């Protein structure tokens, strides 16, 4: 499918699991093909007035919880939002990163 052709980068995702024993807890790392696009947009948040998104990532697979950690091309990010989308012949995820 066309979407697979566009996902030429690799990312490592550590899903947010919550707090355990007073510390942040993350699941086992998972590697996925992705496409990372640097962003210059503002996203609204219920906890903050506004913040600048650093990147938008496209990938397939399970939804990625907010606050998860993502590493792509040596750069570390935090997931702000993840939404399912459809386009280019396949369902995929659009992940906003900070």
Steps between C-alpha positions, in 0.01 A plus 500: 500500500606858443514584872766230551713662231493832690600354839875489439627604844509290818392611845513342844189545715487454878128510589394698806372267772431758774664551836633209705666538838518877452683481165392514138460153350542405134439172317746298298651680199339430164653584162271614216550637151391864488528833327603797712418850386623804690203716604442868566143491620329573828291241679257580780506314829262491792795524740689780324398800295699402194827336410700453185504154346849400388404227256222296347556127461309264273502125573278194515416271790333540837410842639784664694405644840569868573821550702668204329861546395610479138851500360559555130830575326673563833243757616275443802133606508193476724161407353247782541215343303433201276209463262393243246478622141423351160682587184734367235312171493542401864410600853793653685581712805585869510703567814573854625839516676672750725 
